[in-house]
Amino acid sequence: MSETKILSIWFFVGLMLTVLGVIITSTGIYYIFNPESNTAELAHLNPSLWWGIIMLAAGLIFLIPAIRIHRKG
């Protein structure tokens, strides 16, 4: 019989955070080069860039160990 490997839930959490982190980071980079009108007081801090980087890092923290564990079997 063949043994099927089941992916951990942390793989999917990491994948979701990584994808959303890439999207939000790219939006933040876009707003650096094409700024909107200054409607917010703290718009110059570019929160989409920072939160995108944080989500991307958190996603990779979950994703990389889950892939390593899945490959070991």
Phi, psi and omega in degrees: 000144178271143182264127178264138178265131180260131178284144178287155177296333181291335174297314182288325175296314179296321179296316180296314179295322180294315180296314179295323177297320178295317180296313183290323177295318179294326175295319178296321177293321177299317182288342174292317183273338179229075184292147175278176175295150183283085178264343181244149181294323185254025182294333181291345178279346177055067183295332180294325178293314182293316180290329175295318178295319179296316179294322178296316178295316179296320178297318179291328177296324177279322190285315186296311177296325179295322178292318180297317180293321180294323180289326179293326178101000000 
